[in-house]
């Protein structure tokens, strides 16, 4: 494909904006349709980014013949169903993490991708952050092997708000959303499947109906271990912080930035063409469409993560 890739983007919230900002830097790609539940907000964001078509219904965008691909930044509970709708309409699809909120949903998306041959990718951004790419390249070169990962995913979210401090129409989830990043990254970086997983959770929030605190232990087939602590109760630094403890070094990754164990910053500016993990994720999606190949973080490649999340959910239940 050499022509401009025309994209519909669903979700004009905090993450949709991150994708729109990233796509601005990618040649040969144009967002031609924007979908969000609030029509006034949709029109406002569409006008800002020069998008001519806006709607509150994904079906309206899928009916546009010019649309080649869809990026879904919609509530978790809609991901599997909407991914399937996109592929049934003949569109390539990138869905934000998580792929689904059930193993069955994830399996159905993967099955349809295999049937259609379309590009279907999930936004497991940690595979693309320059910080984690740097560590991945050290592992691939045989200079570093993970012995343990220690990960903290902390937010202060005792009410139903998004990253912009706006009310959410849906409820976020520590296991099916935030743990998915680390479960997938751990197996990906180790190059080894997860063979043991344990989880415990704290009290269920009376209003939100979810656990606000969770602890997860993982073990890969190659012997590496991972400890993940998650909280919506943490009134402090927000985000996910990864400590890689290895046989030759210690690395601390905070989103796109990387430090050694002594908190000295490592230059990762030459790792890829951008320092923006979301932009790099989008670049991979569009490159896979152009080259007719399976992308990194294809729905098939990330499916094992959702098997682990399912197994953990059975334990917690």
Residue pairs with C-beta under 8 A, 6 or more apart in sequence:
1 68
1 289
1 290
1 292
2 290
3 28
4 28
4 29
4 30
5 28
5 29
5 30
5 68
5 69
5 286
5 289
5 290
6 30
6 31
6 32
6 66
6 67
6 68
6 69
7 23
7 29
7 30
7 31
7 32
7 33
7 67
7 68
7 69
7 70
7 71
8 31
8 32
8 33
8 34
8 35
8 58
8 61
8 62
8 64
8 67
8 69
8 70
8 71
8 91
9 16
9 19
9 20
9 31
9 33
9 34
9 35
9 70
9 71
9 73
10 16
10 34
10 35
10 36
10 58
10 61
10 70
10 71
10 72
10 73
10 74
10 82
11 35
11 36
11 72
11 73
11 74
11 96
12 34
12 35
12 36
12 38
12 41
12 42
12 45
12 46
13 36
13 73
13 162
13 164
13 166
14 162
14 163
14 164
15 73
15 96
15 163
15 278
16 34
16 36
16 45
16 73
17 45
18 278
19 71
19 73
19 278
19 282
20 31
20 45
20 49
21 276
21 278
21 279
22 274
22 276
22 278
22 279
22 281
22 282
23 29
23 31
23 279
23 282
24 49
25 274
25 276
25 279
26 279
26 282
26 283
26 286
28 286
28 290
29 282
29 286
31 49
31 51
32 51
32 52
32 53
32 64
32 66
32 67
33 51
33 52
33 53
33 54
33 55
33 60
33 61
33 64
33 67
34 42
34 45
34 46
34 49
34 51
34 53
34 54
34 55
35 42
35 54
35 55
35 56
35 57
35 58
35 60
35 61
36 42
36 45
36 54
36 56
37 56
37 169
38 56
39 54
39 55
39 56
42 54
42 55
42 56
43 54
45 51
46 52
46 53
46 54
53 60
53 61
53 64
55 61
58 70
58 82
58 85
58 86
59 85
61 67
61 70
62 70
62 85
62 86
62 89
62 91
63 89
67 91
68 91
68 92
68 289
69 91
69 92
69 93
69 94
69 119
69 285
69 286
69 289
70 86
70 91
70 92
70 93
70 94
71 93
71 94
71 95
71 96
71 282
71 285
72 78
72 79
72 82
72 83
72 86
72 93
72 94
72 95
72 96
73 96
74 82
74 96
75 168
75 169
75 170
76 98
76 101
76 170
76 172
76 173
76 176
76 177
77 101
77 170
79 95
79 96
79 98
79 99
79 100
79 101
79 105
80 99
80 100
80 101
80 102
80 105
80 106
80 108
80 109
81 105
82 95
83 93
83 95
83 99
83 109
83 112
83 120
83 299
84 108
84 109
84 112
86 92
86 93
87 93
87 109
87 112
87 113
87 116
87 118
87 120
88 112
90 116
90 118
91 118
92 118
92 119
92 120
92 285
92 289
93 118
93 119
93 120
93 121
94 120
94 121
94 122
94 123
94 281
94 282
94 285
95 109
95 120
95 121
95 122
95 123
96 122
96 123
97 122
97 123
97 124
97 125
97 177
97 180
97 181
98 122
98 176
98 177
98 180
98 306
98 309
99 105
99 106
99 109
99 122
99 299
99 302
99 303
99 306
100 106
100 108
100 109
100 306
101 173
101 176
102 310
103 306
103 307
103 309
103 310
106 299
106 303
106 306
107 303
109 120
109 299
110 120
110 299
110 300
110 303
112 120
113 120
113 298
113 299
113 300
114 300
119 285
119 288
119 289
119 294
119 295
119 298
120 298
120 299
121 284
121 285
121 288
121 295
121 297
121 298
121 299
122 297
122 298
122 299
122 302
123 278
123 281
123 297
124 180
124 181
124 184
124 185
124 188
124 297
124 302
124 305
125 181
125 277
125 278
125 281
126 132
126 181
126 182
126 184
126 185
126 242
126 277
127 133
127 136
127 184
127 185
127 188
127 281
127 296
127 297
128 272
128 277
128 278
128 280
128 281
128 284
128 296
128 297
129 253
129 255
129 256
129 277
129 280
130 256
130 258
130 268
130 269
130 271
130 272
130 275
130 277
130 280
131 242
131 251
131 253
131 254
131 255
131 256
131 257
131 258
131 268
132 185
132 189
132 242
132 253
133 268
133 271
133 272
134 251
134 258
134 266
134 268
134 271
135 144
135 189
135 244
135 251
135 253
135 258
136 188
136 189
137 271
138 144
138 249
139 145
139 146
139 189
139 191
143 248
144 244
144 246
144 247
144 248
144 249
145 224
145 246
145 247
145 248
146 189
146 190
146 224
146 244
146 245
146 246
147 224
147 225
147 245
147 246
147 247
148 224
148 225
148 226
148 227
148 245
149 182
149 186
149 189
149 224
149 225
149 226
149 227
149 242
149 243
149 244
149 245
150 226
150 227
150 242
150 243
150 245
151 182
151 226
151 227
151 228
151 229
151 240
151 241
151 242
151 243
152 228
152 229
152 230
152 240
152 241
153 174
153 178
153 179
153 181
153 182
153 228
153 229
153 230
153 231
153 239
153 240
154 229
154 230
154 231
154 234
154 236
154 237
154 238
154 239
154 240
154 241
155 231
155 232
155 234
155 238
155 239
156 232
156 233
156 234
156 235
156 236
156 238
157 172
157 232
158 205
158 212
158 232
158 233
159 207
160 167
160 168
160 171
160 172
160 208
161 167
161 168
162 168
171 208
171 209
171 210
172 178
172 210
172 232
173 210
174 201
174 210
174 211
174 212
174 213
174 214
174 230
174 231
174 232
175 199
175 211
175 214
175 309
175 312
175 313
175 316
176 309
176 313
178 230
178 240
179 214
179 216
179 228
179 230
179 309
179 312
180 305
180 306
180 309
181 240
182 216
182 226
182 228
182 240
182 242
183 194
183 197
183 216
183 218
183 228
183 305
183 308
183 309
184 297
184 302
184 305
185 242
186 194
186 218
186 220
186 224
186 226
187 193
187 194
187 220
187 304
187 305
189 244
190 220
190 222
190 224
191 222
192 220
192 221
192 222
192 224
193 220
193 221
193 304
194 218
194 219
194 220
194 221
194 304
194 308
195 219
195 220
195 221
196 217
196 218
196 219
197 216
197 217
197 218
197 219
197 308
197 311
197 312
197 315
198 216
198 217
198 312
198 315
199 214
199 215
199 216
199 217
199 312
199 315
199 316
200 214
200 215
200 316
201 211
201 213
201 214
201 215
201 316
202 211
202 212
202 213
202 214
203 211
203 212
203 213
204 210
204 211
205 211
205 212
205 232
210 232
211 316
212 231
212 232
212 233
213 230
213 231
213 232
213 233
214 229
214 230
214 231
215 227
215 228
215 229
215 230
216 226
216 227
216 228
216 230
216 312
217 225
217 226
217 227
217 228
218 225
218 226
218 227
218 228
218 308
219 225
219 226
220 226
239 254
239 255
240 255
241 252
241 253
241 254
242 251
242 252
242 253
242 254
243 250
243 251
243 252
244 250
244 251
244 252
244 253
249 260
249 261
250 260
250 261
251 258
251 259
251 260
251 261
251 266
252 258
252 259
252 260
252 261
252 263
253 259
255 277
256 268
256 275
256 276
256 277
257 265
257 268
258 265
258 266
258 268
259 265
259 266
260 266
268 275
269 275
272 280
273 280
273 283
274 280
274 283
281 297
284 295
284 296
284 297
285 295
287 295
288 294
288 295
288 298
294 300
294 301
